[in-house]
Amino acid sequence: MPDTYLNRSLYADPVWLVDGNGNTIDLAALLTGTAAVVPTYDDQRVFDGAGFTVSTNIVAVPANNYLLTELNNPAGSGVNFIMVARSFSCNVVGGNAPLEYLRYASTSYLPSGTVTTVTVNNRISGGAAPPAGTTFRYMTGTGLPVTTNGGSTLATSTSAGFVPTNGEEIRIREIVAVAPGQRLVYAVGGAGGGLATTARIKSTQLFYTRPV
């Protein structure tokens, strides 16, 4: 009788755990030998073809400069871009220990100077492209706030942190929603300003789309 009651209670009252990868696990199913990993919402959006990734190349950023990236969710897209992870990495460079990143939100930021545009890719091979008008661009520049070719400047940063310089990648798992008509900008530089010396930096962003 106790064993039968235990089994019934496990099925009737499941306990949910979250593993180190963010997956949800039914503890009751685990104890009764029928466990299955339940995908997170991010995973499910990837399976649905709505997960995307984009990355800079490895960029040689000159001394006194920042690496600036801009992801644009076009007005009228009908979806929010839900950022689930950003990563930064940098090679070993004396005098740059550590680097710093700053995050900005803007509706009008347009990089000026030499700008590189990168294709945003579906996280399913051969999957559909993001909404029309989605752009990801990067450049190197000096000084913050950065005056843009649209005549405006970046506002005060909304988040900041450190980037190691030993080639180790740092991944930031922080949910940030980018609404239609908004641009998400990251600047990677030195301690309180541009780089002390030239560094090679890479930045990657992961996001999924969700209807507004």
Residue frames as a rotation matrix with the C-alpha (Angstrom) as fourth column:
MET 1
0.560 0.828 0.000 0.00
0.828 -0.560 0.000 0.00
0.000 0.000 -1.000 0.00
PRO 2
0.409 -0.444 -0.797 2.74
0.155 -0.827 0.540 2.60
-0.899 -0.345 -0.269 0.80
ASP 3
-0.666 -0.715 0.211 4.49
0.311 -0.009 0.950 1.91
-0.678 0.699 0.228 -2.52
THR 4
-0.248 0.668 0.702 1.25
0.959 0.066 0.275 2.20
0.137 0.742 -0.657 -4.49
TYR 5
0.720 0.534 -0.443 0.38
0.627 -0.775 0.083 5.43
-0.299 -0.338 -0.892 -2.73
LEU 6
-0.015 -0.829 -0.560 3.87
0.149 -0.555 0.818 6.81
-0.989 -0.071 0.132 -3.41
ASN 7
-0.741 -0.273 0.614 3.60
0.603 0.134 0.787 6.09
-0.297 0.953 0.065 -7.13
ARG 8
0.181 0.895 0.408 0.21
0.959 -0.252 0.128 7.71
0.218 0.368 -0.904 -7.34
SER 9
0.672 0.070 -0.737 1.34
0.424 -0.853 0.305 10.79
-0.607 -0.518 -0.603 -5.49
LEU 10
-0.418 -0.892 -0.170 4.33
0.275 -0.302 0.913 11.19
-0.866 0.335 0.372 -7.81
TYR 11
-0.642 0.230 0.731 2.12
0.757 0.041 0.652 11.16
0.120 0.972 -0.201 -10.89
ALA 12
0.410 0.912 0.023 -0.49
0.885 -0.404 0.232 13.41
0.221 -0.075 -0.972 -9.33
ASP 13
0.944 -0.109 -0.312 1.92
0.050 -0.886 0.460 15.96
-0.326 -0.450 -0.831 -7.90
PRO 14
0.511 -0.802 0.309 4.93
0.772 0.271 -0.575 16.32
0.377 0.533 0.758 -10.24
VAL 15
0.612 -0.461 -0.642 7.93
0.218 -0.683 0.697 18.30
-0.760 -0.567 -0.318 -9.06
TRP 16
0.878 -0.248 0.410 9.79
0.381 -0.160 -0.911 20.33
0.291 0.956 -0.046 -11.68
LEU 17
0.357 -0.850 -0.387 13.54
0.415 -0.227 0.881 21.00
-0.837 -0.475 0.271 -11.63
VAL 18
0.970 -0.171 -0.171 15.72
-0.236 -0.513 -0.825 23.13
0.054 0.841 -0.538 -13.91
ASP 19
0.599 -0.798 0.062 19.11
0.762 0.592 0.264 21.73
-0.247 -0.111 0.962 -14.87
GLY 20
-0.061 -0.766 -0.640 22.31
0.406 -0.605 0.685 23.67
-0.912 -0.218 0.348 -15.56
ASN 21
-0.873 -0.233 0.428 21.34
0.474 -0.200 0.858 24.16
-0.114 0.952 0.285 -19.21
GLY 22
-0.758 0.627 -0.179 17.98
-0.588 -0.776 -0.225 25.69
-0.280 -0.066 0.958 -18.38
ASN 23
-0.554 0.568 -0.609 16.01
-0.240 0.591 0.770 22.55
0.797 0.573 -0.191 -19.27
THR 24
-0.117 0.621 0.775 12.95
-0.993 -0.084 -0.082 21.65
0.014 -0.779 0.627 -17.18
ILE 25
-0.726 -0.189 -0.661 12.79
-0.220 0.975 -0.037 18.09
0.652 0.119 -0.749 -15.82
ASP 26
0.412 0.890 0.197 9.79
-0.660 0.143 0.737 16.29
0.628 -0.434 0.646 -14.30
LEU 27
-0.523 -0.682 0.512 11.22
-0.841 0.313 -0.442 14.78
0.141 -0.661 -0.737 -11.09
ALA 28
0.172 0.668 0.724 8.27
-0.667 0.620 -0.414 12.43
-0.725 -0.411 0.552 -10.70
ALA 29
0.919 0.143 -0.368 8.89
-0.387 0.515 -0.765 10.99
0.081 0.845 0.528 -14.16
LEU 30
0.022 -0.990 -0.137 12.59
-0.765 0.072 -0.640 10.71
0.644 0.119 -0.756 -13.36
LEU 31
-0.494 -0.204 0.845 11.90
-0.820 0.430 -0.376 8.63
-0.287 -0.879 -0.380 -10.22
THR 32
0.338 0.714 0.613 9.43
-0.374 0.699 -0.609 6.37
-0.864 -0.024 0.504 -12.02
GLY 33
-0.367 -0.653 0.663 11.73
0.316 0.582 0.749 5.72
-0.875 0.484 -0.007 -14.97
THR 34
0.266 0.525 0.808 9.85
0.947 0.014 -0.321 7.78
-0.180 0.851 -0.494 -17.57
ALA 35
0.169 -0.227 -0.959 11.81
0.275 -0.924 0.267 11.04
-0.946 -0.309 -0.094 -17.41
ALA 36
0.200 -0.150 0.968 12.01
0.968 -0.125 -0.219 13.30
0.154 0.981 0.120 -20.43
VAL 37
-0.681 -0.478 -0.555 13.63
0.544 -0.837 0.054 16.72
-0.491 -0.265 0.830 -20.77
VAL 38
0.483 0.868 0.114 11.03
0.797 -0.382 -0.468 19.41
-0.363 0.317 -0.876 -21.44
PRO 39
-0.248 -0.653 0.715 12.39
0.869 -0.476 -0.133 22.05
0.428 0.589 0.686 -23.85
THR 40
-0.462 0.065 -0.885 12.69
0.483 -0.818 -0.312 25.62
-0.744 -0.571 0.346 -22.61
TYR 41
0.639 0.741 -0.208 10.74
0.257 -0.460 -0.850 28.31
-0.725 0.490 -0.484 -24.48
ASP 42
0.159 -0.683 -0.713 13.96
-0.772 -0.536 0.342 29.37
-0.616 0.496 -0.612 -26.18
ASP 43
-0.768 -0.436 0.469 14.57
-0.131 0.824 0.551 25.80
-0.627 0.361 -0.690 -27.35
GLN 44
-0.051 0.854 0.517 10.99
0.646 0.423 -0.635 25.53
-0.761 0.302 -0.574 -28.61
ARG 45
0.674 0.265 -0.689 11.28
-0.241 -0.804 -0.544 28.76
-0.698 0.533 -0.478 -30.62
VAL 46
-0.393 -0.854 -0.340 14.43
-0.739 0.074 0.669 27.37
-0.547 0.514 -0.661 -32.23
PHE 47
-0.705 0.184 0.685 12.55
0.329 0.940 0.086 24.16
-0.628 0.286 -0.723 -33.12
ASP 48
0.360 0.932 0.033 9.76
0.560 -0.188 -0.806 26.34
-0.746 0.309 -0.590 -34.54
GLY 49
0.025 -0.448 0.894 12.25
0.982 -0.155 -0.105 28.13
0.185 0.881 0.436 -36.81
ALA 50
0.786 0.350 0.511 12.06
0.275 -0.936 0.218 31.43
0.554 -0.031 -0.832 -34.90
GLY 51
0.711 -0.629 -0.314 15.53
0.294 -0.140 0.945 31.36
-0.639 -0.765 0.085 -33.27
PHE 52
0.871 -0.382 0.310 18.37
0.166 -0.365 -0.916 33.40
0.463 0.849 -0.255 -34.76
THR 53
0.479 -0.800 -0.360 22.10
0.599 -0.002 0.801 34.01
-0.642 -0.599 0.478 -34.34
VAL 54
0.853 -0.294 0.432 24.48
0.206 -0.571 -0.795 36.64
0.480 0.767 -0.426 -35.63
SER 55
0.554 -0.751 -0.360 28.15
0.613 0.075 0.787 37.36
-0.564 -0.656 0.502 -35.05
THR 56
0.705 -0.498 -0.505 30.85
-0.638 -0.755 -0.147 39.82
-0.308 0.426 -0.850 -35.97
ASN 57
0.603 -0.704 -0.376 34.01
0.169 0.573 -0.802 38.58
0.780 0.420 0.464 -37.56
ILE 58
0.350 -0.620 -0.702 37.15
0.883 -0.033 0.469 38.69
-0.314 -0.784 0.536 -35.42
VAL 59
0.815 0.118 0.567 37.68
0.364 -0.867 -0.342 42.44
0.451 0.485 -0.749 -35.53
ALA 60
-0.272 -0.926 -0.262 41.02
0.936 -0.191 -0.297 44.21
0.225 -0.326 0.918 -35.08
VAL 61
0.798 0.599 0.064 40.01
0.543 -0.762 0.352 47.22
0.260 -0.246 -0.934 -32.99
PRO 62
-0.018 -0.883 0.468 42.63
0.377 -0.440 -0.815 50.03
0.926 0.162 0.341 -32.91
ALA 63
-0.584 -0.274 -0.764 43.83
0.812 -0.201 -0.548 51.70
-0.004 -0.941 0.339 -29.73
ASN 64
-0.897 0.272 -0.349 41.48
-0.104 -0.896 -0.431 54.38
-0.430 -0.351 0.832 -28.34
ASN 65
-0.563 0.719 -0.406 38.57
-0.637 -0.065 0.768 52.79
0.526 0.691 0.495 -30.24
TYR 66
-0.271 0.597 0.755 35.49
-0.585 0.521 -0.622 50.76
-0.764 -0.610 0.208 -29.34
LEU 67
-0.968 0.252 0.018 33.88
0.177 0.625 0.760 47.83
0.180 0.739 -0.650 -31.16
LEU 68
-0.552 0.830 -0.081 30.28
-0.617 -0.472 -0.630 48.90
-0.561 -0.298 0.772 -31.76
THR 69
-0.928 0.349 0.133 27.49
0.359 0.739 0.569 46.52
0.100 0.576 -0.811 -32.77
GLU 70
-0.607 0.782 -0.141 23.89
-0.679 -0.602 -0.420 47.39
-0.414 -0.159 0.896 -33.65
LEU 71
-0.840 0.485 0.244 20.90
0.538 0.804 0.254 45.03
-0.073 0.344 -0.936 -34.03
ASN 72
-0.804 0.562 -0.195 17.86
-0.578 -0.815 0.032 46.70
-0.141 0.139 0.980 -35.59
ASN 73
-0.565 0.760 0.320 14.30
0.668 0.649 -0.363 45.36
-0.484 0.008 -0.875 -35.17
PRO 74
-0.930 0.109 0.352 12.47
0.186 -0.686 0.704 47.17
0.318 0.720 0.617 -37.96
ALA 75
-0.617 0.786 -0.041 9.28
-0.508 -0.438 -0.742 49.08
-0.601 -0.436 0.670 -37.25
GLY 76
0.207 0.812 -0.546 6.31
-0.975 0.127 -0.182 47.05
-0.079 0.570 0.818 -38.42
SER 77
-0.708 -0.532 -0.465 8.02
-0.572 0.817 -0.064 43.68
0.414 0.221 -0.883 -37.91
GLY 78
0.330 0.940 -0.090 5.15
-0.631 0.291 0.719 42.59
0.702 -0.181 0.689 -35.64
VAL 79
0.649 -0.178 -0.740 7.55
0.492 0.840 0.229 40.74
0.581 -0.512 0.632 -33.31
ASN 80
0.780 -0.535 0.323 9.82
-0.605 -0.514 0.608 41.43
-0.159 -0.670 -0.725 -30.37
PHE 81
0.225 -0.798 -0.559 13.41
-0.172 0.532 -0.829 40.24
0.959 0.282 -0.018 -30.55
ILE 82
0.945 0.088 0.315 14.02
-0.325 0.149 0.934 38.37
0.035 -0.985 0.170 -27.29
MET 83
0.121 -0.981 -0.152 17.77
-0.619 0.046 -0.784 38.38
0.776 0.189 -0.602 -26.64
VAL 84
0.964 0.249 -0.098 18.73
-0.102 0.679 0.727 35.30
0.247 -0.691 0.680 -24.63
ALA 85
0.542 -0.836 -0.083 22.53
0.594 0.312 0.741 35.39
-0.594 -0.451 0.666 -24.81
ARG 86
0.889 -0.457 -0.032 25.40
-0.352 -0.637 -0.686 37.61
0.294 0.621 -0.727 -25.85
SER 87
0.683 -0.729 -0.052 29.03
0.620 0.540 0.569 36.55
-0.386 -0.421 0.821 -25.92
PHE 88
0.839 -0.541 -0.065 32.29
-0.518 -0.754 -0.405 38.45
0.170 0.373 -0.912 -26.20
SER 89
0.699 -0.712 0.066 35.85
0.611 0.643 0.462 37.21
-0.371 -0.283 0.884 -26.59
CYS 90
0.865 -0.496 -0.072 39.20
-0.490 -0.808 -0.327 38.91
0.104 0.319 -0.942 -26.97
ASN 91
0.527 -0.758 -0.383 42.79
0.413 0.623 -0.664 37.81
0.742 0.192 0.642 -27.59
VAL 92
0.496 -0.446 -0.744 45.59
0.804 -0.087 0.588 38.37
-0.328 -0.891 0.316 -25.08
VAL 93
0.280 -0.400 0.873 46.81
0.471 -0.735 -0.488 41.96
0.837 0.547 -0.018 -25.28
GLY 94
-0.380 -0.501 -0.778 48.99
0.924 -0.156 -0.350 43.63
0.054 -0.851 0.522 -22.68
GLY 95
-0.996 -0.031 -0.081 47.50
0.044 -0.985 -0.167 46.79
-0.075 -0.170 0.983 -21.22
ASN 96
-0.315 0.947 -0.065 43.89
-0.718 -0.193 0.669 45.70
0.621 0.258 0.740 -21.80
ALA 97
-0.567 0.072 -0.820 42.90
0.394 0.898 -0.194 43.86
0.723 -0.433 -0.538 -18.63
PRO 98
-0.411 0.391 0.824 40.02
0.703 0.711 0.014 43.52
-0.580 0.585 -0.567 -18.63
LEU 99
-0.884 0.272 0.381 37.87
0.138 -0.626 0.768 45.10
0.447 0.731 0.516 -21.34
GLU 100
-0.658 0.732 -0.175 34.41
0.059 -0.182 -0.982 46.51
-0.751 -0.656 0.076 -20.63
TYR 101
-0.711 0.516 0.478 31.11
0.591 0.069 0.804 46.37
0.382 0.854 -0.354 -22.49
LEU 102
-0.767 0.554 -0.324 28.24
-0.217 -0.698 -0.682 48.86
-0.604 -0.453 0.656 -22.44
ARG 103
-0.568 0.662 0.490 24.67
0.822 0.492 0.288 48.28
-0.051 0.566 -0.823 -23.64
TYR 104
-0.831 0.318 -0.457 22.43
-0.276 -0.948 -0.157 50.95
-0.484 -0.004 0.875 -25.15
ALA 105
-0.143 0.834 0.533 18.86
0.859 0.372 -0.351 51.12
-0.491 0.408 -0.770 -26.43
SER 106
-0.687 -0.134 -0.714 18.11
-0.160 -0.931 0.329 53.56
-0.709 0.340 0.618 -29.25
THR 107
0.385 0.835 0.394 15.48
0.408 0.229 -0.884 54.30
-0.828 0.501 -0.253 -31.90
SER 108
0.973 0.069 -0.220 17.71
-0.130 -0.626 -0.769 56.35
-0.191 0.777 -0.600 -34.18
TYR 109
0.218 -0.975 0.050 21.31
-0.379 -0.037 0.925 55.14
-0.899 -0.220 -0.378 -33.88
LEU 110
0.999 -0.026 0.046 23.01
0.052 0.367 -0.929 54.74
0.008 0.930 0.368 -37.24
PRO 111
0.337 -0.941 -0.028 26.69
0.540 0.169 0.824 53.74
-0.771 -0.292 0.565 -37.31
SER 112
0.925 -0.134 -0.357 28.85
-0.347 -0.682 -0.644 56.10
-0.157 0.719 -0.677 -39.32
GLY 113
-0.050 -0.999 -0.016 32.22
-0.860 0.035 0.510 55.54
-0.508 0.039 -0.860 -40.93
THR 114
-0.537 -0.222 -0.814 33.21
-0.674 0.693 0.256 52.11
0.507 0.686 -0.522 -42.23
VAL 115
-0.032 0.673 0.739 30.32
-0.873 0.341 -0.349 49.81
-0.487 -0.656 0.576 -41.34
THR 116
-0.901 -0.210 -0.380 30.15
-0.362 0.845 0.393 46.04
0.239 0.491 -0.838 -41.90
THR 117
0.084 0.980 0.181 26.72
-0.995 0.092 -0.034 44.43
-0.050 -0.177 0.983 -42.30
VAL 118
-0.915 -0.390 0.103 26.35
-0.397 0.916 -0.060 40.77
-0.071 -0.095 -0.993 -41.31
THR 119
-0.265 0.834 -0.483 23.55
-0.435 0.344 0.832 38.35
0.861 0.431 0.271 -42.26
VAL 120
-0.333 0.292 0.897 21.34
-0.897 0.197 -0.397 37.21
-0.292 -0.936 0.196 -39.38
ASN 121
-0.645 -0.039 -0.763 21.00
-0.453 0.824 0.341 33.40
0.615 0.566 -0.549 -39.60
ASN 122
0.543 0.831 0.119 18.25
-0.705 0.375 0.603 31.06
0.456 -0.411 0.789 -38.49
ARG 123
-0.223 -0.645 0.731 19.44
-0.928 0.370 0.044 28.61
-0.299 -0.668 -0.681 -35.83
ILE 124
0.413 0.286 0.865 17.94
0.099 0.930 -0.355 25.81
-0.905 0.232 0.356 -37.94
SER 125
-0.681 -0.732 -0.022 20.11
0.022 -0.051 0.998 25.15
-0.732 0.679 0.051 -40.98
GLY 126
-0.872 0.329 0.362 18.19
0.406 0.073 0.911 26.34
0.273 0.941 -0.197 -44.03
GLY 127
-0.181 0.847 -0.499 15.53
0.901 -0.061 -0.429 28.01
-0.394 -0.527 -0.753 -41.88
ALA 128
0.539 0.526 0.658 13.63
0.762 -0.637 -0.115 31.18
0.359 0.563 -0.744 -42.79
ALA 129
-0.544 -0.707 0.451 15.24
0.487 -0.704 -0.517 34.61
0.684 -0.062 0.727 -42.60
PRO 130
-0.593 0.333 -0.733 14.25
0.639 -0.359 -0.680 37.07
-0.489 -0.872 0.000 -39.85
PRO 131
0.495 0.859 -0.130 11.62
0.607 -0.449 -0.656 39.76
-0.622 0.246 -0.744 -40.56
ALA 132
0.273 -0.348 0.897 12.34
0.859 -0.330 -0.390 41.91
0.432 0.877 0.209 -43.59
GLY 133
0.578 -0.121 0.807 14.45
-0.120 -0.991 -0.062 44.92
0.807 -0.061 -0.588 -42.69
THR 134
0.950 -0.307 -0.052 16.32
0.131 0.245 0.961 43.23
-0.282 -0.920 0.273 -39.82
THR 135
0.574 -0.813 0.101 19.93
-0.112 -0.200 -0.973 44.38
0.811 0.548 -0.206 -39.81
PHE 136
0.829 -0.492 -0.265 23.07
0.383 0.156 0.910 43.71
-0.406 -0.857 0.317 -37.77
ARG 137
0.675 -0.606 0.422 26.03
0.150 -0.447 -0.882 46.01
0.723 0.659 -0.210 -38.29
TYR 138
0.694 -0.496 -0.521 29.35
0.594 -0.013 0.804 46.68
-0.406 -0.868 0.286 -36.60
MET 139
0.608 -0.553 0.569 32.16
0.168 -0.612 -0.773 49.19
0.776 0.566 -0.279 -36.78
THR 140
-0.081 -0.633 -0.770 35.05
0.997 -0.043 -0.069 50.62
0.010 -0.773 0.634 -34.77
GLY 141
0.378 0.250 0.891 34.82
0.329 -0.936 0.123 54.17
0.865 0.246 -0.436 -33.45
THR 142
-0.693 -0.670 -0.267 36.15
0.546 -0.245 -0.801 56.59
0.471 -0.701 0.536 -30.86
GLY 143
-0.935 0.208 0.288 34.38
-0.327 -0.822 -0.467 58.34
0.140 -0.531 0.836 -28.03
LEU 144
-0.350 0.889 -0.293 31.05
0.751 0.454 0.480 57.70
0.560 -0.052 -0.827 -26.29
PRO 145
0.365 0.816 0.448 28.34
0.150 0.424 -0.893 58.82
-0.919 0.393 0.032 -26.69
VAL 146
-0.627 -0.593 0.505 29.04
0.534 0.145 0.833 58.26
-0.568 0.792 0.226 -30.36
THR 147
-0.143 0.552 -0.821 27.76
-0.540 -0.739 -0.403 60.92
-0.829 0.386 0.404 -32.75
THR 148
-0.141 0.193 0.971 25.96
0.553 0.829 -0.084 59.17
-0.821 0.525 -0.223 -35.59
ASN 149
-0.961 -0.182 0.208 25.45
0.268 -0.433 0.860 60.07
-0.066 0.883 0.465 -39.21
GLY 150
-0.071 0.987 0.146 21.79
0.824 -0.024 0.566 60.57
0.562 0.161 -0.812 -38.25
GLY 151
-0.237 -0.105 0.966 22.81
-0.119 -0.984 -0.135 63.52
0.964 -0.147 0.220 -36.09
SER 152
0.745 0.526 0.411 21.96
-0.483 -0.001 0.876 61.87
0.461 -0.851 0.253 -32.77
THR 153
-0.442 -0.889 0.117 24.00
-0.715 0.271 -0.644 60.32
0.541 -0.368 -0.756 -29.98
LEU 154
-0.208 0.295 -0.933 23.62
0.391 0.899 0.197 57.25
0.896 -0.324 -0.302 -27.83
ALA 155
0.582 0.472 0.662 21.87
-0.454 -0.487 0.746 57.80
0.675 -0.735 -0.069 -24.51
THR 156
-0.096 -0.585 0.805 23.19
-0.992 0.120 -0.032 56.62
-0.078 -0.802 -0.592 -21.14
SER 157
-0.615 -0.190 -0.765 24.08
-0.380 0.922 0.076 52.92
0.691 0.338 -0.639 -21.16
THR 158
0.379 0.871 0.311 21.54
-0.800 0.140 0.583 50.59
0.464 -0.470 0.751 -19.56
SER 159
0.976 -0.142 0.168 23.96
0.027 0.837 0.547 47.80
-0.218 -0.529 0.820 -18.60
ALA 160
0.403 -0.904 -0.142 27.71
-0.801 -0.272 -0.534 47.21
0.444 0.329 -0.834 -18.33
GLY 161
0.930 -0.166 0.327 30.21
-0.067 0.800 0.597 44.49
-0.360 -0.577 0.733 -17.47
PHE 162
0.101 -0.989 -0.109 33.71
-0.738 -0.148 0.658 43.12
-0.667 0.014 -0.745 -18.00
VAL 163
0.948 0.069 -0.310 35.22
-0.281 0.636 -0.719 41.09
0.147 0.769 0.622 -20.86
PRO 164
0.537 -0.803 0.257 38.31
0.085 0.355 0.931 38.93
-0.839 -0.478 0.259 -20.17
THR 165
0.600 -0.392 -0.698 41.31
-0.781 -0.478 -0.403 39.40
-0.176 0.786 -0.592 -22.45
ASN 166
-0.330 -0.788 0.521 42.79
-0.637 0.592 0.493 35.89
-0.697 -0.169 -0.697 -22.33
GLY 167
-0.793 0.063 -0.606 40.85
-0.531 0.417 0.738 34.52
0.299 0.907 -0.297 -25.29
GLU 168
-0.840 0.538 -0.066 38.18
0.493 0.707 -0.507 33.02
-0.226 -0.459 -0.860 -23.02
GLU 169
-0.567 0.719 0.400 34.62
0.125 -0.405 0.906 33.66
0.814 0.564 0.140 -24.20
ILE 170
-0.919 0.383 -0.098 32.20
0.035 -0.167 -0.985 35.26
-0.394 -0.909 0.140 -21.77
ARG 171
-0.592 0.794 0.140 28.50
0.424 0.159 0.891 34.52
0.685 0.587 -0.431 -22.29
ILE 172
-0.924 0.362 0.118 25.87
-0.336 -0.627 -0.703 36.82
-0.180 -0.689 0.702 -20.81
ARG 173
-0.610 0.784 -0.113 22.53
0.629 0.566 0.532 35.09
0.482 0.254 -0.839 -20.26
GLU 174
-0.723 0.390 -0.570 20.22
0.172 -0.698 -0.695 38.04
-0.669 -0.601 0.437 -19.73
ILE 175
-0.131 0.767 0.629 16.75
0.979 0.201 -0.041 38.39
-0.158 0.610 -0.777 -21.26
VAL 176
-0.620 -0.027 -0.784 16.39
-0.011 -0.999 0.043 41.66
-0.784 0.035 0.619 -23.16
ALA 177
0.168 0.759 0.629 13.37
0.824 0.242 -0.512 42.45
-0.540 0.605 -0.585 -25.37
VAL 178
-0.844 -0.398 -0.359 13.94
0.095 -0.771 0.630 44.64
-0.527 0.498 0.688 -28.43
ALA 179
0.105 0.994 0.007 10.61
0.312 -0.027 -0.950 46.05
-0.944 0.102 -0.313 -29.61
PRO 180
0.242 0.043 0.969 9.79
0.970 -0.017 -0.241 46.93
0.006 0.999 -0.046 -33.24
GLY 181
0.743 -0.011 0.669 11.51
0.216 -0.942 -0.256 50.17
0.633 0.335 -0.698 -34.21
GLN 182
0.855 -0.465 0.229 14.22
-0.400 -0.310 0.863 49.72
-0.330 -0.829 -0.451 -31.57
ARG 183
0.483 -0.803 -0.349 17.96
-0.204 0.284 -0.937 49.19
0.852 0.523 -0.027 -31.94
LEU 184
0.964 -0.264 -0.013 20.17
0.097 0.308 0.947 47.35
-0.246 -0.914 0.322 -29.44
VAL 185
0.597 -0.794 0.114 23.74
-0.293 -0.348 -0.891 48.64
0.747 0.499 -0.440 -29.37
TYR 186
0.851 -0.463 -0.247 26.81
0.449 0.400 0.799 47.21
-0.271 -0.791 0.548 -27.61
ALA 187
0.650 -0.740 0.170 30.15
-0.486 -0.577 -0.656 48.97
0.584 0.344 -0.736 -27.24
VAL 188
0.831 -0.483 -0.276 33.28
0.554 0.670 0.494 47.06
-0.054 -0.563 0.824 -26.16
GLY 189
0.590 -0.640 0.492 36.24
-0.221 -0.714 -0.664 49.14
0.776 0.283 -0.563 -25.04
GLY 190
-0.388 -0.840 -0.378 38.92
0.308 0.268 -0.913 49.56
0.868 -0.471 0.155 -22.39
ALA 191
-0.294 0.213 -0.932 38.75
0.956 0.059 -0.289 50.64
-0.007 -0.975 -0.221 -18.77
GLY 192
0.119 0.480 -0.869 36.43
0.535 -0.768 -0.351 53.63
-0.836 -0.423 -0.349 -18.79
GLY 193
0.215 -0.066 -0.974 37.19
-0.639 -0.764 -0.089 54.53
-0.738 0.642 -0.207 -22.41
GLY 194
0.723 -0.010 -0.691 38.59
-0.633 0.391 -0.668 53.20
0.277 0.920 0.276 -25.66
LEU 195
0.876 -0.427 -0.225 41.12
0.448 0.893 0.050 50.37
0.180 -0.145 0.973 -25.87
ALA 196
0.619 -0.745 -0.249 44.55
-0.210 -0.462 0.862 51.01
-0.757 -0.481 -0.442 -24.41
THR 197
-0.598 -0.758 -0.260 46.14
-0.527 0.127 0.841 49.07
-0.604 0.639 -0.475 -27.29
THR 198
-0.246 0.483 -0.840 44.93
-0.896 0.218 0.388 47.22
0.371 0.848 0.379 -30.36
ALA 199
-0.566 0.138 0.813 42.85
-0.402 0.815 -0.418 44.12
-0.720 -0.564 -0.405 -29.61
ARG 200
-0.784 0.369 -0.499 41.05
-0.345 0.408 0.845 41.45
0.516 0.835 -0.193 -31.65
ILE 201
-0.700 0.630 0.336 37.44
-0.407 0.035 -0.913 41.10
-0.587 -0.776 0.232 -30.47
LYS 202
-0.808 0.545 -0.222 34.44
0.061 0.453 0.890 39.00
0.586 0.706 -0.399 -31.47
SER 203
-0.695 0.668 0.265 30.79
-0.544 -0.249 -0.801 39.41
-0.470 -0.701 0.536 -30.47
THR 204
-0.842 0.482 -0.241 27.89
0.176 0.668 0.723 36.97
0.509 0.566 -0.648 -30.95
GLN 205
-0.650 0.701 0.294 24.18
-0.711 -0.424 -0.561 37.43
-0.269 -0.573 0.774 -30.22
LEU 206
-0.878 0.460 -0.132 21.37
0.394 0.851 0.347 34.86
0.272 0.253 -0.928 -29.88
PHE 207
-0.703 0.711 -0.032 17.70
-0.535 -0.557 -0.635 35.78
-0.469 -0.429 0.772 -29.96
TYR 208
-0.701 0.586 0.406 14.26
0.705 0.653 0.276 34.51
-0.103 0.480 -0.871 -30.92
THR 209
-0.832 0.486 0.266 11.20
-0.317 -0.812 0.491 36.31
0.455 0.324 0.830 -32.22
ARG 210
-0.666 0.693 -0.277 7.90
0.697 0.447 -0.560 36.49
-0.265 -0.566 -0.781 -30.38
PRO 211
-0.179 0.660 0.730 4.70
0.686 -0.448 0.573 38.14
0.705 0.603 -0.373 -31.65
VAL 212
-0.891 -0.123 0.436 3.98
-0.136 -0.846 -0.516 41.52
0.432 -0.519 0.737 -30.08
